[in-house]
Amino acid sequence: QFVLPGSVCIYYGEEIGMTGSGDPFNRAPMEWDKVGDGNEMYVHFTNLLGMRRLHRAMRIGDFHQLLSFSLLAFIRRTDRIDEIVIILANPTDRVVEEQLNVPVEDILEYTLFKDFLSNETVRIHGATCTMAVPPHSVRILTMVNEVGPNGAQYKRIYGHWQTFKGVEATFSLGDSLGELIRDPNVESTRKGHDDGLTEDLNATSASGIVNDIAIQDQEIPAQDLS
């Protein structure tokens, strides 16, 4: 549920491994002595909650299922391509390795993804992802801001992202929605240009040329055709 849409629902005690079936065992007192870094289950839950806070797509991202024969595979994505997360869950008793199509046009060739849980990596080839998933486990693949040519290809296209600091973007599409993102420096230059244009229009208006154009907005009285 940490990778699915909606809020995470944790019944008290689950995060420390408490068990209990039926009343009154399902409402036993909290075992506070098990809360801490020495509890493997508690550390695991803490890491998963930290993952949701770190990755915006886990909280508000859209859900898109991927075609798979044996895995529960889907992606969570936002309006920013660097926030995309690929999830591969294996409910079977065997290791599953499938070549999955990832139909996201903004993911560039040879992009590096890292599993949040194991730190193992995989690259996108031809809009596909192939990675072995152990039985009864999940891969949570997040995009790596890679240093070098593979990361630079994103900087050239999406240089306005806060993740890629030090790169100035003028006008860039930024995502598949085609949103126009303006660089602050370009915006200030544009403002100066607009101010100059306003001065020109004022000067033209003083000469009476603009006044002739304004006649188009005046109401023309109806004529009696009888």
N, C-alpha and C positions, 0 to 999 in steps of 0.2 A: 504493500500500500504506500510505501514511501516514494515510489516512482509513478504512481497512478494519479489521475486528476482528483481533486478534492482534498479535504483535510485528513490528516493522519489521526486515527483513533487508537489510542493505547489505553487499555484497561490497567489501572494501577497495579503495579507488581510485575507486569509482563516484562518491563525493561530490566528487571533484576533476576528474572527466571522463576518467579513464584508460580506455583501450580495450585489448582483447587477446582474440584468438580462438584457442582451442586451446593445448595445452601446447607450449612453456613460457611463451608470451606471457600466458596468463591468470594467471600467478603471478610476474609481473615485480616488481622492487623498487618499493616505495612512492615516489612522486615528492613528497617532502615540500616541495619548493620551490614547489609549486602550492597548498599549504594556506595560506589567508589570505583577507582581504576583497577582494583584487584578483581573485579567481577567481569568476566569476559563478555557476558550478555549485556551488561550495562555499558561497557565500552563500545560494543557493536551498535546499540541503539543510539548512543551519543554520536557516533560517526555518521549514521544515517541521517540524523536530524541536522548535523552540520552540513551534510551534502545538500539537503533541501534549502538551507539558508544560503549556501554558496552558489547554487545553480538556480537561476531565475526560472528556467524552463520547467523545473520540477514543481514550481509553485503555481505558475500561471500559463505554462506552455500548452499549445494545442496537442491533441492526441491523434496520431496517425499510425494505424496498424500496418505492419509489413507482412508480405506474403511469405509463409513458412510452412513446412510440412510437420515438423516436430517441436518447434520452439514457439513460445509466445514472444513475438518480436514486434516492437513498435518504437516510434520516435516521439519525443516531446520537443517542440520547437516554438520559438517566439519570432518577433520581427527581426532579430539579430542572428545571423548565421553562426556566429561564434558561440552561441548559447545552446545549440542543438545537442540533444542527448539521445543516444541509441541504446535501447534496452533489449537484451536477449535473455529470456528466462527458459530454463530447461526443466520441465516437470517429470522427465523420464528417469529410468534407472541406468541410463547409459550416456556416454559422452556423445554429444551431437555437434557436428560441424557442417553447416550449410552455407552455400553461397547465396546471400540475400541481396535482393535489389533494394537500393536506397534511393528512391525517386525524388531527390531534392536537388534542383538545378543549381543551387548556390554552393553546394559542396564541390570544391575543385579536386582534380585528380591528385592522387597520392597524399591526401590529407591524413594526418596522424591523429588517431584517437587512442585514449588510454582508459583502461578499466579502473574505475574509482576504487573498487574493492581489492583487486590484486596487483594493480599497477602494470599489468601486461598491456601491450600495445598492438594495434592493427592499423593498416592503411586502407584507404578507399581506392579501389581499382575499377575503372569503368562503371562508376555508380553502383558498385557492389561491395559488400563487406563479408569476409569469411573468417570466422574465429571459432575455435573449439569451446564448447560450453560444458563443464562437468555436470554430472547428474545432480538434480535437485539444487541447482545453483543459478545465479544470475550474473550477467555482465552489464555493467552500467558504464557505457562508453561516452566520454566527454572529449571535445575537441581540444587539441594541444596547440597553444600559441607557440609554434615551433620557430626557432631561430635558424635562418638560412633561406635558401631559395623557396622552399615549400611554404614557409610562413610569409615570405615577401610577396608571393603572388596574391595573398589576401590583402596585404597592405596597399598594394597598387590599386586594388579595386575598392576596398572598404577602409581607406586610411583615416576616416573620421571617427572610427570606433575608439572609445576610451581604452579598450584593451590594447590597441596598437598606438602607444604614445610616441610622440616625436615625429609623426607623419602628418603633414598638412594636406587637407583635402579641399579642393575648391568646390566643384559641384560633382556629386557622386550619387549613384542610384542607391547604394547601400544595402538593398535587399530586393527580393523578387517583386515586392509590391511597388517598387519604383519611387519610393519616397525621396524627395529632393532635400538633401542635407547641405546647408551652407556653412562654410568656414567663417568664423567670426571676423577674420582679417578681410575676407572678400566682402562680407556684409558691410564693414565700415567703409570700404572703397566704394561699394554700390551706393551707400548713403550720400557720400560726397558727390557722386555723379548725379543722384536724384536732386540734391540741393541745387546743383548747377542747372539742371533741367528746369527746376522751378523758377529760378531767376530768369532764364530765357523766356519762359512762358509769361512771366509777369511783364517783362519788357515788351513782348509781342502784344500783350493785352493792352498796354498803354498806347500802342500804335493803332489800335482799333481793329486789328485783324481777327483776334479771338472773339470779339463781340459779334462779328458776322456769323461765326460758327454757332454761338449760343442761341441764335434765333431758332435753330432746329428744335430746341427744347421748349419753346413757347407754345402755349395752347392756341390752336387755330379755331376761331369761332365757326360754328356750323352754318352752312349756307342754306337759305330757303330756296328749294328747287321747284316749288309749286308755281 
